């Protein structure tokens, strides 16, 4: 949840994790959070609904782990199952120094 300035609503003063309720402000003062976003269009059961959730680093990776495990359960007896468990970069699209490319 974005917390905005009372005097200037366009200024975000903090971001609160929608899962645990903690501030996402890091020790150095900058905001560090992940965003889960959905905009449902025509044909979806939630057509016209938009969602945006903000997660602190810990809660974000709890959710990544939950998604990864749920995916793994559906294919755990197939070759793909082991690959999912070994994938330390599950869902990652960039690395710390720019574009990340998956080895192999």
N, C-alpha and C positions, 0 to 999 in steps of 0.2 A: 504494500500500500504506500503510495507516494504521500508524503506530508509536505504541504506547500506553505509558503509564507503568508501570513494573514494580510500583510500590506501589499504583496505582489504575488498573486496566485500562479504566475508563470515561473516562479522560483521554487524549485524543490529543495527543501531544507533537510529532509531525511527520507529514507525508504525503510519501511518496516516489513519484515518477513511475514508473508501471509500464512506461513505454516507454524512458526514458533513464536512470532510476535516480537522478536528482538530487532533492534536497529541493525542495518547492514553497513553502518559506518565502521571502517577499519581503523586500526590504531593510528595510522598516518592522517586520518581525517577524511579520506575519500570514501565515497559510497561504493561498495562491492556487492553486487547482487546479480542473480540470474533472473530471466523473465520467461514465463510460460505464457504463450499468447495463442488465442484461437478466434477466428472470425468465421462463423458458420453461414454458408450461403444457401441458395435455393436447392431444395431437395434434402437438406439435412433436417433432422428432427428439431434442431435448435436454430433453425433458419432465422437470420436477422440478429442473432445474439453475438456479442463480442465479449471476450474474456481476456484479462491480463492479470497474472499473478506474479508477485515479486518474491524471490526466495534468497535467503542468505546462502553463503557458500556451503555450509554443512547441510542444510535442508535441500539444496539443489542436488547435491550428490547422493543424498538419501533417495530422492525421487529418481535419479538416473539409475541407481542400483535397483530400485523397485521395478522400473520399466525393463531393465536388462534381465532381471530374474523372471519376470512374467513372460518375457519373450523366450527365455531359455526353457521354462517349464513346457511350453508348447512344442518344443523340438528337442527335448533332452535325450531322446533315444535315437536321434538322427545325427549324421556327421556334423551338421550345422550347430548342434548343441554345444559341443566342446569348443568350437570356434567362438561362439558368443561368450562363454565363460572366460576365455583367454583374452578377449578383446579389451585391453585397458583403455582404449580410446573410444569406447562405445558412445556414439553421438557427437564426438568432437569433430569440428570442421576446420579449426585453425590451431596452430601451436603457439607457444609463447613468443616466438620470434617471427611470426607471420603465418604464411600458408603452411598447413600441415598436410603431408601426404602419407597415406597409410603404406607401410612397407609391404612388399610382395605384391 
